[in-house]
Amino acid sequence: MRHKAVFFDVGNTLLYPHPSVEAVCVEVASRYGYLAGLKEFSRALSVADGYYLQRYETDDSFWMDENKAVSMWVDFYELLLREVDIDGDARMIAQAIYDEFGKTKRWKLYPDVITTFEKLKSKGIKLGIISNWDGRLPELCLELGLSKYMEFIISSALVGRVKPQPEIFKLGLEKVGIEPANVVHVGDHYYADILGARNAGITPVLISRESDLNIEDSNCLVIKNLFELTKSNLF
């Protein structure tokens, strides 16, 4: 068996917002008397997503600091709220939305996650999580039942390193004591996960759950779910 450990990203790899980002925004805004609907928030989300991508591509260092990560997300939700014409209370509600996503009930595991973990563990493969996430990640993983499968959980904001920096992957390698050539990393983001893992000498696997992702010259396995990972020839 060549690969002895698998590292995982979190968002859009292991879990997703429940029932959706838009639905949570509708619910929280309604607590403050604002009745914008799902369609309005869906349109606004595309604008906020554009803001996130521009900020991430310009300088992703906010993921290395808890305060900066929180500020980025509150900015994100404030922009989203202003796009649906919520102005006066936007900052306060944006903070409330951010706080809401710290609750376990706002996240759901994909149905293939636990089965995949159990199958990999039964083969003696060590598992870990490396994610660009705020400091709430360890508690979230504990409450979702992921921690018991993991050798470690690394949140970028807590260690001061960010994917795709090889240093954050090296922290995981130190935790499991396995050479990078014997490790796989699974994630949904080409820049952070695929390039990051490859730069650390780790075998990257790109997961695309929602669409037929076809990145030319990716030079890595592309899967649509984790069942395809366990059926691959990596183990």
ROKE-474128 format. One record per residue (C-alpha): residue number from 1; residue in one letter; chain; y, x, z negated. Coordinates in pm, 1 decimal, m for minus. Layout:
residues N
r n->NUM | res->A | chain->A | c2->Y | c1->X | c3->Z
...
//
This chain:
residues 235
r n->1 | res->M | chain->A | c2->0.0 | c1->0.0 | c3->0.0
r n->2 | res->R | chain->A | c2->321.0 | c1->164.9 | c3->116.2
r n->3 | res->H | chain->A | c2->581.6 | c1->m48.3 | c3->m61.1
r n->4 | res->K | chain->A | c2->559.3 | c1->m73.4 | c3->m437.6
r n->5 | res->A | chain->A | c2->880.8 | c1->m258.3 | c3->m522.7
r n->6 | res->V | chain->A | c2->1106.1 | c1->m527.4 | c3->m377.2
r n->7 | res->F | chain->A | c2->1473.8 | c1->m567.7 | c3->m458.4
r n->8 | res->F | chain->A | c2->1642.8 | c1->m900.5 | c3->m386.6
r n->9 | res->D | chain->A | c2->1993.7 | c1->m1023.7 | c3->m323.1
r n->10 | res->V | chain->A | c2->2073.9 | c1->m1355.4 | c3->m495.9
r n->11 | res->G | chain->A | c2->2308.0 | c1->m1594.4 | c3->m311.9
r n->12 | res->N | chain->A | c2->2152.4 | c1->m1751.2 | c3->m0.1
r n->13 | res->T | chain->A | c2->1845.6 | c1->m1538.0 | c3->m64.5
r n->14 | res->L | chain->A | c2->1704.6 | c1->m1674.8 | c3->m389.7
r n->15 | res->L | chain->A | c2->1938.6 | c1->m1960.1 | c3->m477.3
r n->16 | res->Y | chain->A | c2->2209.7 | c1->m2189.1 | c3->m340.8
r n->17 | res->P | chain->A | c2->2492.8 | c1->m2404.2 | c3->m484.6
r n->18 | res->H | chain->A | c2->2376.5 | c1->m2746.3 | c3->m602.4
r n->19 | res->P | chain->A | c2->2426.2 | c1->m2995.9 | c3->m459.4
r n->20 | res->S | chain->A | c2->2686.8 | c1->m2805.0 | c3->m252.6
r n->21 | res->V | chain->A | c2->3017.3 | c1->m2627.2 | c3->m298.9
r n->22 | res->E | chain->A | c2->3197.9 | c1->m2929.5 | c3->m157.7
r n->23 | res->A | chain->A | c2->3022.3 | c1->m3175.0 | c3->m388.5
r n->24 | res->V | chain->A | c2->3103.7 | c1->m2969.8 | c3->m697.0
r n->25 | res->C | chain->A | c2->3468.0 | c1->m2950.5 | c3->m589.7
r n->26 | res->V | chain->A | c2->3482.4 | c1->m3327.4 | c3->m541.5
r n->27 | res->E | chain->A | c2->3334.5 | c1->m3384.1 | c3->m887.0
r n->28 | res->V | chain->A | c2->3561.6 | c1->m3142.0 | c3->m1069.4
r n->29 | res->A | chain->A | c2->3876.4 | c1->m3258.2 | c3->m887.7
r n->30 | res->S | chain->A | c2->3794.6 | c1->m3619.2 | c3->m973.4
r n->31 | res->R | chain->A | c2->3803.5 | c1->m3531.7 | c3->m1343.7
r n->32 | res->Y | chain->A | c2->4171.5 | c1->m3458.5 | c3->m1295.0
r n->33 | res->G | chain->A | c2->4237.0 | c1->m3776.7 | c3->m1098.5
r n->34 | res->Y | chain->A | c2->4216.2 | c1->m3633.5 | c3->m746.5
r n->35 | res->L | chain->A | c2->3992.6 | c1->m3823.6 | c3->m505.4
r n->36 | res->A | chain->A | c2->3956.9 | c1->m3599.0 | c3->m201.3
r n->37 | res->G | chain->A | c2->3618.0 | c1->m3653.9 | c3->m37.9
r n->38 | res->L | chain->A | c2->3338.3 | c1->m3439.3 | c3->97.2
r n->39 | res->K | chain->A | c2->3474.3 | c1->m3436.8 | c3->452.0
r n->40 | res->E | chain->A | c2->3813.4 | c1->m3313.1 | c3->336.8
r n->41 | res->F | chain->A | c2->3659.0 | c1->m3039.6 | c3->125.3
r n->42 | res->S | chain->A | c2->3419.2 | c1->m2943.3 | c3->403.4
r n->43 | res->R | chain->A | c2->3710.5 | c1->m2882.7 | c3->639.8
r n->44 | res->A | chain->A | c2->3899.8 | c1->m2695.4 | c3->369.3
r n->45 | res->L | chain->A | c2->3596.2 | c1->m2481.2 | c3->291.6
r n->46 | res->S | chain->A | c2->3605.1 | c1->m2327.7 | c3->638.9
r n->47 | res->V | chain->A | c2->3960.9 | c1->m2209.5 | c3->567.8
r n->48 | res->A | chain->A | c2->3867.0 | c1->m2072.4 | c3->226.3
r n->49 | res->D | chain->A | c2->3562.2 | c1->m1898.7 | c3->373.7
r n->50 | res->G | chain->A | c2->3791.0 | c1->m1730.1 | c3->624.2
r n->51 | res->Y | chain->A | c2->4007.9 | c1->m1607.2 | c3->337.8
r n->52 | res->Y | chain->A | c2->3703.8 | c1->m1466.4 | c3->159.5
r n->53 | res->L | chain->A | c2->3576.6 | c1->m1286.0 | c3->468.0
r n->54 | res->Q | chain->A | c2->3915.6 | c1->m1133.1 | c3->539.9
r n->55 | res->R | chain->A | c2->3951.8 | c1->m1016.1 | c3->181.6
r n->56 | res->Y | chain->A | c2->3594.9 | c1->m886.9 | c3->168.4
r n->57 | res->E | chain->A | c2->3628.4 | c1->m696.0 | c3->495.8
r n->58 | res->T | chain->A | c2->3964.9 | c1->m550.4 | c3->391.1
r n->59 | res->D | chain->A | c2->3864.2 | c1->m433.1 | c3->44.7
r n->60 | res->D | chain->A | c2->3538.6 | c1->m535.4 | c3->m123.0
r n->61 | res->S | chain->A | c2->3616.1 | c1->m346.7 | c3->m443.6
r n->62 | res->F | chain->A | c2->3691.5 | c1->m672.3 | c3->m629.1
r n->63 | res->W | chain->A | c2->3316.0 | c1->m707.5 | c3->m669.4
r n->64 | res->M | chain->A | c2->3314.2 | c1->m394.8 | c3->m885.3
r n->65 | res->D | chain->A | c2->3536.4 | c1->m539.2 | c3->m1157.7
r n->66 | res->E | chain->A | c2->3482.7 | c1->m857.2 | c3->m1359.3
r n->67 | res->N | chain->A | c2->3849.2 | c1->m954.5 | c3->m1382.3
r n->68 | res->K | chain->A | c2->3909.7 | c1->m893.7 | c3->m1011.9
r n->69 | res->A | chain->A | c2->3597.8 | c1->m1089.8 | c3->m916.2
r n->70 | res->V | chain->A | c2->3706.4 | c1->m1387.2 | c3->m1127.4
r n->71 | res->S | chain->A | c2->4058.6 | c1->m1370.7 | c3->m984.2
r n->72 | res->M | chain->A | c2->3923.7 | c1->m1364.8 | c3->m628.8
r n->73 | res->W | chain->A | c2->3716.4 | c1->m1678.5 | c3->m684.8
r n->74 | res->V | chain->A | c2->3998.6 | c1->m1866.1 | c3->m854.7
r n->75 | res->D | chain->A | c2->4222.5 | c1->m1772.6 | c3->m559.9
r n->76 | res->F | chain->A | c2->3948.5 | c1->m1896.8 | c3->m326.4
r n->77 | res->Y | chain->A | c2->3919.9 | c1->m2235.3 | c3->m496.6
r n->78 | res->E | chain->A | c2->4295.9 | c1->m2270.8 | c3->m530.3
r n->79 | res->L | chain->A | c2->4334.9 | c1->m2222.1 | c3->m154.8
r n->80 | res->L | chain->A | c2->4058.1 | c1->m2475.6 | c3->m94.3
r n->81 | res->L | chain->A | c2->4231.2 | c1->m2729.6 | c3->m319.5
r n->82 | res->R | chain->A | c2->4568.0 | c1->m2682.0 | c3->m154.9
r n->83 | res->E | chain->A | c2->4403.4 | c1->m2743.0 | c3->182.2
r n->84 | res->V | chain->A | c2->4312.7 | c1->m3094.5 | c3->59.4
r n->85 | res->D | chain->A | c2->4670.8 | c1->m3145.4 | c3->m65.9
r n->86 | res->I | chain->A | c2->4606.6 | c1->m3080.2 | c3->m433.8
r n->87 | res->D | chain->A | c2->4907.9 | c1->m2874.9 | c3->m532.2
r n->88 | res->G | chain->A | c2->5052.0 | c1->m2909.2 | c3->m880.0
r n->89 | res->D | chain->A | c2->4725.3 | c1->m2867.7 | c3->m1073.3
r n->90 | res->A | chain->A | c2->4551.1 | c1->m2647.8 | c3->m816.9
r n->91 | res->R | chain->A | c2->4529.6 | c1->m2330.8 | c3->m1026.0
r n->92 | res->M | chain->A | c2->4398.6 | c1->m2512.5 | c3->m1331.0
r n->93 | res->I | chain->A | c2->4138.8 | c1->m2705.4 | c3->m1130.2
r n->94 | res->A | chain->A | c2->4039.6 | c1->m2388.9 | c3->m943.1
r n->95 | res->Q | chain->A | c2->3960.0 | c1->m2224.4 | c3->m1275.3
r n->96 | res->A | chain->A | c2->3758.2 | c1->m2531.9 | c3->m1374.2
r n->97 | res->I | chain->A | c2->3556.4 | c1->m2509.2 | c3->m1052.2
r n->98 | res->Y | chain->A | c2->3487.3 | c1->m2142.5 | c3->m1114.9
r n->99 | res->D | chain->A | c2->3373.2 | c1->m2226.8 | c3->m1468.3
r n->100 | res->E | chain->A | c2->3150.5 | c1->m2503.1 | c3->m1331.9
r n->101 | res->F | chain->A | c2->2960.7 | c1->m2254.4 | c3->m1117.4
r n->102 | res->G | chain->A | c2->2873.7 | c1->m2067.0 | c3->m1434.0
r n->103 | res->K | chain->A | c2->2645.2 | c1->m2355.1 | c3->m1529.5
r n->104 | res->T | chain->A | c2->2277.1 | c1->m2334.8 | c3->m1443.6
r n->105 | res->K | chain->A | c2->2269.5 | c1->m2692.2 | c3->m1311.4
r n->106 | res->R | chain->A | c2->2500.8 | c1->m2586.3 | c3->m1029.7
r n->107 | res->W | chain->A | c2->2236.3 | c1->m2360.4 | c3->m875.4
r n->108 | res->K | chain->A | c2->1892.9 | c1->m2427.6 | c3->m732.5
r n->109 | res->L | chain->A | c2->1616.3 | c1->m2189.2 | c3->m636.9
r n->110 | res->Y | chain->A | c2->1476.4 | c1->m2211.5 | c3->m287.6
r n->111 | res->P | chain->A | c2->1124.1 | c1->m2359.4 | c3->m301.4
r n->112 | res->D | chain->A | c2->956.0 | c1->m2036.7 | c3->m188.6
r n->113 | res->V | chain->A | c2->1103.3 | c1->m1812.0 | c3->m459.2
r n->114 | res->I | chain->A | c2->868.1 | c1->m1846.7 | c3->m755.8
r n->115 | res->T | chain->A | c2->554.2 | c1->m1859.7 | c3->m540.6
r n->116 | res->T | chain->A | c2->663.0 | c1->m1541.2 | c3->m365.8
r n->117 | res->F | chain->A | c2->741.2 | c1->m1365.4 | c3->m692.4
r n->118 | res->E | chain->A | c2->403.4 | c1->m1454.5 | c3->m836.1
r n->119 | res->K | chain->A | c2->222.0 | c1->m1336.6 | c3->m526.5
r n->120 | res->L | chain->A | c2->405.4 | c1->m1004.9 | c3->m520.4
r n->121 | res->K | chain->A | c2->354.9 | c1->m949.9 | c3->m891.0
r n->122 | res->S | chain->A | c2->m16.8 | c1->m1020.6 | c3->m854.6
r n->123 | res->K | chain->A | c2->m30.2 | c1->m722.4 | c3->m617.9
r n->124 | res->G | chain->A | c2->132.5 | c1->m500.0 | c3->m876.4
r n->125 | res->I | chain->A | c2->466.6 | c1->m488.6 | c3->m694.9
r n->126 | res->K | chain->A | c2->776.1 | c1->m441.7 | c3->m911.0
r n->127 | res->L | chain->A | c2->1071.2 | c1->m673.2 | c3->m854.8
r n->128 | res->G | chain->A | c2->1443.6 | c1->m637.1 | c3->m916.1
r n->129 | res->I | chain->A | c2->1775.3 | c1->m802.4 | c3->m833.0
r n->130 | res->I | chain->A | c2->2080.9 | c1->m625.5 | c3->m691.6
r n->131 | res->S | chain->A | c2->2374.4 | c1->m853.4 | c3->m620.0
r n->132 | res->N | chain->A | c2->2748.1 | c1->m851.3 | c3->m562.2
r n->133 | res->W | chain->A | c2->2813.8 | c1->m1102.0 | c3->m840.1
r n->134 | res->D | chain->A | c2->3024.9 | c1->m1150.5 | c3->m1149.1
r n->135 | res->G | chain->A | c2->2911.9 | c1->m1086.7 | c3->m1504.3
r n->136 | res->R | chain->A | c2->2743.7 | c1->m1425.8 | c3->m1540.0
r n->137 | res->L | chain->A | c2->2446.9 | c1->m1322.5 | c3->m1326.3
r n->138 | res->P | chain->A | c2->2204.9 | c1->m1202.1 | c3->m1599.5
r n->139 | res->E | chain->A | c2->2240.2 | c1->m1522.9 | c3->m1800.5
r n->140 | res->L | chain->A | c2->2207.4 | c1->m1735.5 | c3->m1486.9
r n->141 | res->C | chain->A | c2->1885.5 | c1->m1555.9 | c3->m1388.6
r n->142 | res->L | chain->A | c2->1749.1 | c1->m1600.9 | c3->m1739.0
r n->143 | res->E | chain->A | c2->1816.3 | c1->m1974.4 | c3->m1740.8
r n->144 | res->L | chain->A | c2->1674.0 | c1->m2021.3 | c3->m1390.8
r n->145 | res->G | chain->A | c2->1349.4 | c1->m1851.2 | c3->m1492.4
r n->146 | res->L | chain->A | c2->1392.3 | c1->m1542.8 | c3->m1275.4
r n->147 | res->S | chain->A | c2->1429.6 | c1->m1278.2 | c3->m1544.4
r n->148 | res->K | chain->A | c2->1066.9 | c1->m1280.1 | c3->m1651.3
r n->149 | res->Y | chain->A | c2->964.7 | c1->m1153.0 | c3->m1306.4
r n->150 | res->M | chain->A | c2->1224.6 | c1->m876.6 | c3->m1292.0
r n->151 | res->E | chain->A | c2->1228.3 | c1->m513.1 | c3->m1397.3
r n->152 | res->F | chain->A | c2->1607.9 | c1->m528.7 | c3->m1385.3
r n->153 | res->I | chain->A | c2->1903.6 | c1->m744.7 | c3->m1284.7
r n->154 | res->I | chain->A | c2->2207.2 | c1->m557.6 | c3->m1152.6
r n->155 | res->S | chain->A | c2->2541.0 | c1->m734.4 | c3->m1112.9
r n->156 | res->S | chain->A | c2->2805.7 | c1->m533.3 | c3->m927.5
r n->157 | res->A | chain->A | c2->3083.3 | c1->m639.8 | c3->m1163.3
r n->158 | res->L | chain->A | c2->2889.4 | c1->m511.8 | c3->m1464.8
r n->159 | res->V | chain->A | c2->2798.1 | c1->m169.1 | c3->m1324.3
r n->160 | res->G | chain->A | c2->3115.6 | c1->m88.8 | c3->m1129.5
r n->161 | res->R | chain->A | c2->2928.6 | c1->m41.4 | c3->m802.5
r n->162 | res->V | chain->A | c2->2908.6 | c1->m268.8 | c3->m501.6
r n->163 | res->K | chain->A | c2->2674.3 | c1->m316.3 | c3->m209.6
r n->164 | res->P | chain->A | c2->2661.2 | c1->m144.0 | c3->38.6
r n->165 | res->Q | chain->A | c2->2729.8 | c1->162.5 | c3->m176.7
r n->166 | res->P | chain->A | c2->2403.2 | c1->355.1 | c3->m208.7
r n->167 | res->E | chain->A | c2->2479.4 | c1->415.8 | c3->m577.4
r n->168 | res->I | chain->A | c2->2406.9 | c1->55.0 | c3->m672.8
r n->169 | res->F | chain->A | c2->2066.1 | c1->75.9 | c3->m504.1
r n->170 | res->K | chain->A | c2->1997.7 | c1->408.0 | c3->m675.7
r n->171 | res->L | chain->A | c2->2049.5 | c1->234.0 | c3->m1010.6
r n->172 | res->G | chain->A | c2->1762.4 | c1->2.8 | c3->m917.9
r n->173 | res->L | chain->A | c2->1545.4 | c1->291.2 | c3->m804.3
r n->174 | res->E | chain->A | c2->1597.9 | c1->460.2 | c3->m1140.2
r n->175 | res->K | chain->A | c2->1490.9 | c1->142.1 | c3->m1318.6
r n->176 | res->V | chain->A | c2->1155.2 | c1->122.7 | c3->m1139.3
r n->177 | res->G | chain->A | c2->1093.4 | c1->495.3 | c3->m1095.4
r n->178 | res->I | chain->A | c2->984.3 | c1->456.0 | c3->m734.1
r n->179 | res->E | chain->A | c2->1092.3 | c1->657.9 | c3->m430.8
r n->180 | res->P | chain->A | c2->1319.6 | c1->470.3 | c3->m185.5
r n->181 | res->A | chain->A | c2->1063.4 | c1->499.5 | c3->96.2
r n->182 | res->N | chain->A | c2->834.1 | c1->278.3 | c3->m112.3
r n->183 | res->V | chain->A | c2->1092.7 | c1->5.1 | c3->m175.8
r n->184 | res->V | chain->A | c2->1201.7 | c1->m302.2 | c3->22.5
r n->185 | res->H | chain->A | c2->1535.5 | c1->m480.5 | c3->m18.7
r n->186 | res->V | chain->A | c2->1575.6 | c1->m843.1 | c3->95.6
r n->187 | res->G | chain->A | c2->1917.4 | c1->m997.9 | c3->154.1
r n->188 | res->D | chain->A | c2->2115.7 | c1->m1225.2 | c3->382.5
r n->189 | res->H | chain->A | c2->2419.1 | c1->m1004.9 | c3->450.7
r n->190 | res->Y | chain->A | c2->2391.5 | c1->m739.6 | c3->719.6
r n->191 | res->Y | chain->A | c2->2675.1 | c1->m520.4 | c3->593.3
r n->192 | res->A | chain->A | c2->2598.0 | c1->m537.0 | c3->220.9
r n->193 | res->D | chain->A | c2->2220.7 | c1->m566.9 | c3->222.2
r n->194 | res->I | chain->A | c2->2086.5 | c1->m412.5 | c3->540.1
r n->195 | res->L | chain->A | c2->2327.3 | c1->m122.8 | c3->581.7
r n->196 | res->G | chain->A | c2->2338.2 | c1->m69.0 | c3->206.4
r n->197 | res->A | chain->A | c2->1961.0 | c1->m50.1 | c3->168.4
r n->198 | res->R | chain->A | c2->1923.7 | c1->168.1 | c3->474.9
r n->199 | res->N | chain->A | c2->2187.9 | c1->411.8 | c3->347.9
r n->200 | res->A | chain->A | c2->1989.1 | c1->442.7 | c3->25.6
r n->201 | res->G | chain->A | c2->1666.0 | c1->512.4 | c3->215.0
r n->202 | res->I | chain->A | c2->1520.9 | c1->170.1 | c3->132.7
r n->203 | res->T | chain->A | c2->1346.4 | c1->m53.1 | c3->386.7
r n->204 | res->P | chain->A | c2->1579.1 | c1->m348.7 | c3->461.8
r n->205 | res->V | chain->A | c2->1470.2 | c1->m705.4 | c3->535.4
r n->206 | res->L | chain->A | c2->1725.1 | c1->m958.2 | c3->659.7
r n->207 | res->I | chain->A | c2->1672.4 | c1->m1320.6 | c3->554.3
r n->208 | res->S | chain->A | c2->1841.6 | c1->m1600.8 | c3->749.0
r n->209 | res->R | chain->A | c2->1751.6 | c1->m1934.0 | c3->594.1
r n->210 | res->E | chain->A | c2->1999.8 | c1->m2163.9 | c3->765.1
r n->211 | res->S | chain->A | c2->2018.0 | c1->m2039.9 | c3->1124.2
r n->212 | res->D | chain->A | c2->1844.6 | c1->m1834.2 | c3->1389.5
r n->213 | res->L | chain->A | c2->2013.8 | c1->m1506.3 | c3->1313.5
r n->214 | res->N | chain->A | c2->1974.5 | c1->m1253.9 | c3->1590.2
r n->215 | res->I | chain->A | c2->2151.0 | c1->m927.7 | c3->1521.4
r n->216 | res->E | chain->A | c2->2099.2 | c1->m681.7 | c3->1801.7
r n->217 | res->D | chain->A | c2->1984.9 | c1->m336.9 | c3->1702.6
r n->218 | res->S | chain->A | c2->1932.4 | c1->m444.4 | c3->1341.7
r n->219 | res->N | chain->A | c2->1614.1 | c1->m234.8 | c3->1336.4
r n->220 | res->C | chain->A | c2->1470.2 | c1->m434.1 | c3->1051.2
r n->221 | res->L | chain->A | c2->1242.5 | c1->m727.5 | c3->985.5
r n->222 | res->V | chain->A | c2->1424.9 | c1->m1062.8 | c3->1010.1
r n->223 | res->I | chain->A | c2->1271.9 | c1->m1357.4 | c3->823.0
r n->224 | res->K | chain->A | c2->1363.8 | c1->m1722.5 | c3->771.5
r n->225 | res->N | chain->A | c2->1196.1 | c1->m1759.5 | c3->432.3
r n->226 | res->L | chain->A | c2->1020.4 | c1->m1552.7 | c3->169.6
r n->227 | res->F | chain->A | c2->675.7 | c1->m1672.1 | c3->273.5
r n->228 | res->E | chain->A | c2->723.6 | c1->m1462.9 | c3->586.9
r n->229 | res->L | chain->A | c2->789.3 | c1->m1162.5 | c3->363.5
r n->230 | res->T | chain->A | c2->452.3 | c1->m1190.8 | c3->188.2
r n->231 | res->K | chain->A | c2->277.6 | c1->m1236.0 | c3->522.7
r n->232 | res->S | chain->A | c2->438.8 | c1->m925.8 | c3->671.6
r n->233 | res->N | chain->A | c2->272.0 | c1->m587.4 | c3->701.7
r n->234 | res->L | chain->A | c2->507.7 | c1->m431.1 | c3->446.2
r n->235 | res->F | chain->A | c2->255.4 | c1->m457.8 | c3->162.3
//
